[in-house]
Amino acid sequence: MLGSDGTPASQLVVEHHDGGVVLVRLDRPKARNALNLALRHELATVFRTLSQAQDVRCIVLTGDETAFCAGADLNEYVDATTIEVLQRNMHLLWGAIAECPQPVIAAVNGYALGGGCELAMHADIIIAGESAQFGQPEVRIGLMPGAGATQRMTRAIGKFAAMKVLLTGQPISAAVALSSGLVSDVVADEIVLSEALRLAREIAGLAPLALRQIKELVLESMNGSLDAGLRLERKAFQILFSSADKTEGIRARLEKRAPVFKGC
């Protein structure tokens, strides 16, 4: 899609809020924010940039009131061959989001299906509206998830609940997603984004180095043994004692005032 000047039109809206909070909004409303290649590349570029920004403390990822993201744009898949899909290097585009060091909150209204559900699962916290739906319908078109759902969903909700979602392709409600452990919280549809931004501001006010270490260690816990994870946690805990934020945080608590964290 081209803009009026003939250059590629952005399919993302990026807003920088006070306190180091950044809002990233998918902006393909006519396609229910489906992920085409252009949007995938734009998402990767934005997340790589935000990952390097020292003043970015927390990121909120959202769509619109109707759909967070309804999945992949099937027009780009219907005639695609194995080699063409291989050469798209999709894992590198998804990796830009998965490897983001700052906490990421997904604010989900409406549909989060297929690649959209996988996109939400790349976040660290998911705030869902009461009417939100999550699912992996790929099996119904002769495919399977390709951006991590067989792994991330199984780790989030367990084998048997994940198998039902993955093997039937049927969506689940926000209430079921919450009870299964797929989402962090369910709120009224109209306050999903405001609640996500409120939580982002709260997180952004905390010590950035500690937040990054916590995120890294929690993600690592999904990949290795308990003993290895505990060793890494001890090392990260010890490293934080060299940070100015540690001293500021403790002094502020002892002096009964709000801390001022600087990420150093």
C-alpha positions as CSV (number, residue, x, y, z in Angstrom):
1,M,0.0,0.0,0.0
2,L,1.3,3.4,-1.0
3,G,0.7,6.8,0.4
4,S,-0.5,9.9,-1.5
5,D,3.2,10.7,-2.3
6,G,3.9,7.3,-3.8
7,T,6.0,6.1,-0.8
8,P,5.0,3.0,1.3
9,A,2.2,4.0,3.8
10,S,2.9,3.1,7.4
11,Q,0.7,0.4,8.9
12,L,1.8,1.2,12.4
13,V,1.1,4.1,14.7
14,V,3.8,4.8,17.3
15,E,3.2,7.1,20.1
16,H,5.7,8.1,22.8
17,H,4.0,8.8,26.1
18,D,5.4,10.4,29.2
19,G,7.6,8.3,31.5
20,G,9.2,6.1,28.9
21,V,6.0,4.4,27.7
22,V,5.6,3.8,24.0
23,L,2.3,2.7,22.3
24,V,2.6,0.7,19.1
25,R,-0.7,0.3,17.3
26,L,-1.4,-1.9,14.3
27,D,-3.2,0.2,11.7
28,R,-4.8,-2.0,9.1
29,P,-8.4,-1.7,10.2
30,K,-10.0,-2.8,6.9
31,A,-8.1,-6.0,7.2
32,R,-8.7,-6.5,10.9
33,N,-5.0,-5.7,11.4
34,A,-3.9,-8.9,9.5
35,L,-0.2,-9.3,9.3
36,N,1.1,-8.8,5.7
37,L,4.8,-8.8,5.0
38,A,5.0,-5.0,5.0
39,L,3.5,-4.8,8.4
40,R,5.7,-7.6,9.7
41,H,8.8,-5.8,8.5
42,E,7.6,-2.5,10.0
43,L,6.9,-4.2,13.3
44,A,10.4,-5.7,13.4
45,T,12.0,-2.3,12.5
46,V,10.1,-0.5,15.2
47,F,10.9,-3.1,17.9
48,R,14.6,-3.1,17.0
49,T,14.7,0.7,17.3
50,L,12.8,0.7,20.6
51,S,15.0,-2.1,22.0
52,Q,18.0,0.2,21.6
53,A,16.4,3.3,23.1
54,Q,17.5,3.9,26.7
55,D,14.6,6.2,27.4
56,V,12.0,3.5,26.6
57,R,10.9,1.7,29.7
58,C,7.7,-0.2,28.6
59,I,5.9,-0.9,25.4
60,V,2.2,-1.4,24.8
61,L,1.2,-3.2,21.7
62,T,-2.4,-3.0,20.5
63,G,-4.8,-3.0,17.5
64,D,-8.2,-1.5,17.5
65,E,-11.6,-2.0,19.1
66,T,-12.6,-4.8,16.6
67,A,-9.4,-6.7,16.3
68,F,-6.0,-6.9,17.9
69,C,-4.9,-8.9,14.9
70,A,-6.9,-11.4,13.0
71,G,-3.9,-13.4,11.8
72,A,-1.8,-13.6,8.7
73,D,-2.8,-12.0,5.4
74,L,-3.7,-15.1,3.5
75,N,-3.4,-13.3,0.1
76,E,0.4,-13.6,0.6
77,Y,0.2,-17.4,1.4
78,V,-2.3,-18.9,-1.0
79,D,0.2,-19.4,-3.9
80,A,3.4,-19.3,-1.8
81,T,5.9,-22.2,-2.2
82,T,8.2,-23.7,0.4
83,I,11.2,-21.9,-0.9
84,E,9.4,-18.5,-1.0
85,V,8.3,-18.9,2.6
86,L,11.8,-20.0,3.6
87,Q,13.3,-17.0,2.0
88,R,11.0,-14.6,3.9
89,N,13.1,-15.3,7.0
90,M,10.0,-14.8,9.2
91,H,11.9,-16.0,12.3
92,L,14.1,-12.9,12.1
93,L,11.1,-10.6,12.0
94,W,9.4,-12.4,15.0
95,G,12.8,-12.4,16.8
96,A,12.9,-8.6,16.8
97,I,9.8,-8.7,19.1
98,A,10.8,-11.8,21.1
99,E,14.2,-10.3,21.9
100,C,12.9,-6.9,23.0
101,P,14.5,-6.3,26.5
102,Q,11.8,-3.9,27.7
103,P,8.6,-5.3,29.2
104,V,5.8,-5.5,26.5
105,I,2.1,-5.4,27.3
106,A,-0.4,-6.6,24.7
107,A,-3.8,-4.8,24.9
108,V,-6.2,-7.1,23.1
109,N,-9.7,-6.2,21.9
110,G,-11.6,-8.4,19.6
111,Y,-9.8,-11.0,17.5
112,A,-6.4,-12.4,18.3
113,L,-6.2,-15.3,16.0
114,G,-3.4,-17.2,14.2
115,G,-0.4,-14.9,13.9
116,G,-2.4,-12.4,16.0
117,C,-2.6,-14.8,18.9
118,E,1.1,-15.6,18.4
119,L,1.9,-11.9,18.4
120,A,0.1,-11.4,21.7
121,M,2.0,-14.3,23.1
122,H,5.3,-12.5,22.3
123,A,4.3,-9.9,24.9
124,D,5.1,-10.3,28.6
125,I,1.6,-9.3,29.9
126,I,-1.7,-9.6,28.1
127,I,-4.6,-7.4,29.0
128,A,-7.8,-8.6,27.3
129,G,-11.2,-7.2,26.8
130,E,-14.2,-9.3,27.9
131,S,-15.2,-9.8,24.2
132,A,-11.7,-10.8,23.0
133,Q,-11.2,-14.1,21.3
134,F,-7.9,-16.1,21.1
135,G,-7.2,-19.0,18.8
136,Q,-5.0,-20.8,16.3
137,P,-7.2,-21.7,13.3
138,E,-4.4,-22.7,11.0
139,V,-5.4,-26.3,11.0
140,R,-8.7,-25.4,9.3
141,I,-6.9,-24.2,6.2
142,G,-4.4,-27.1,6.0
143,L,-1.6,-25.4,7.9
144,M,-0.2,-25.2,11.4
145,P,1.1,-22.3,13.5
146,G,4.5,-21.1,12.4
147,A,5.4,-18.3,14.9
148,G,5.7,-20.2,18.1
149,A,2.1,-21.2,19.2
150,T,2.9,-24.9,19.5
151,Q,5.6,-24.0,22.0
152,R,4.5,-20.8,23.7
153,M,0.8,-21.8,24.1
154,T,1.8,-25.2,25.5
155,R,4.1,-23.6,28.0
156,A,1.4,-21.1,29.0
157,I,-1.6,-23.3,29.4
158,G,-0.3,-26.9,29.4
159,K,-0.4,-29.8,26.9
160,F,-4.1,-30.7,27.1
161,A,-5.6,-27.2,26.9
162,A,-3.2,-26.3,24.1
163,M,-3.9,-29.4,22.1
164,K,-7.6,-28.6,22.1
165,V,-7.0,-25.1,20.8
166,L,-4.4,-26.2,18.3
167,L,-6.1,-29.4,17.0
168,T,-9.6,-27.9,16.6
169,G,-8.8,-24.4,15.5
170,Q,-11.7,-23.2,17.6
171,P,-11.2,-19.9,19.4
172,I,-11.5,-19.5,23.1
173,S,-13.1,-16.6,25.0
174,A,-11.2,-14.1,27.1
175,A,-12.6,-15.8,30.3
176,V,-11.3,-19.2,29.2
177,A,-8.0,-17.7,28.3
178,L,-7.7,-16.1,31.7
179,S,-8.7,-19.3,33.6
180,S,-6.2,-21.2,31.4
181,G,-3.3,-18.8,32.1
182,L,-3.0,-17.5,28.6
183,V,-3.8,-13.9,29.6
184,S,-2.9,-11.8,32.6
185,D,-6.2,-9.9,33.2
186,V,-9.6,-9.4,31.6
187,V,-11.3,-6.0,31.8
188,A,-14.2,-4.3,30.2
189,D,-13.7,-3.8,26.5
190,E,-13.8,0.0,26.7
191,I,-10.9,0.2,29.2
192,V,-8.5,-2.3,27.8
193,L,-6.1,0.3,26.4
194,S,-6.3,2.6,29.3
195,E,-5.6,-0.2,31.7
196,A,-2.7,-1.4,29.7
197,L,-1.2,2.1,29.6
198,R,-1.8,2.5,33.3
199,L,0.1,-0.7,34.0
200,A,2.8,0.4,31.6
201,R,3.3,3.6,33.5
202,E,3.5,1.7,36.7
203,I,6.1,-0.6,35.4
204,A,8.0,2.2,33.6
205,G,8.4,3.9,37.0
206,L,10.4,1.0,38.4
207,A,14.1,0.2,38.0
208,P,14.9,-0.6,34.4
209,L,17.9,-2.8,35.0
210,A,15.9,-5.0,37.4
211,L,13.0,-5.2,35.0
212,R,15.2,-6.4,32.2
213,Q,16.9,-9.0,34.4
214,I,13.5,-10.3,35.6
215,K,12.2,-10.5,32.0
216,E,15.3,-12.3,30.8
217,L,15.3,-14.8,33.6
218,V,11.5,-15.6,33.4
219,L,11.9,-16.3,29.6
220,E,15.0,-18.4,30.3
221,S,13.0,-20.5,32.8
222,M,10.9,-21.7,29.9
223,N,14.0,-23.1,28.1
224,G,16.2,-24.8,30.7
225,S,16.3,-26.8,33.9
226,L,15.4,-25.4,37.3
227,D,19.0,-25.7,38.5
228,A,20.3,-23.7,35.5
229,G,17.6,-21.1,36.0
230,L,18.4,-20.7,39.7
231,R,22.1,-20.2,38.9
232,L,21.3,-17.5,36.4
233,E,18.9,-15.8,38.8
234,R,21.6,-15.7,41.5
235,K,24.1,-14.1,39.1
236,A,21.5,-11.5,38.0
237,F,20.6,-10.7,41.6
238,Q,24.3,-10.2,42.4
239,I,24.9,-8.0,39.4
240,L,22.2,-5.6,40.4
241,F,24.1,-4.7,43.5
242,S,26.5,-2.7,41.3
243,S,23.6,-0.5,40.1
244,A,22.9,3.0,41.3
245,D,19.2,2.2,41.1
246,K,19.6,-0.5,43.8
247,T,21.1,2.1,46.2
248,E,18.5,4.7,45.3
249,G,15.6,2.3,45.7
250,I,16.7,1.1,49.2
251,R,17.5,4.7,50.4
252,A,14.1,5.9,49.1
253,R,12.4,3.1,51.0
254,L,14.3,3.9,54.2
255,E,13.6,7.6,53.8
256,K,9.9,7.0,53.0
257,R,10.0,8.8,49.6
258,A,9.4,7.9,46.0
259,P,12.5,6.5,44.3
260,V,13.9,8.1,41.1
261,F,15.3,5.3,38.9
262,K,17.7,6.2,36.1
263,G,18.5,2.8,34.7
264,C,22.2,2.7,35.8
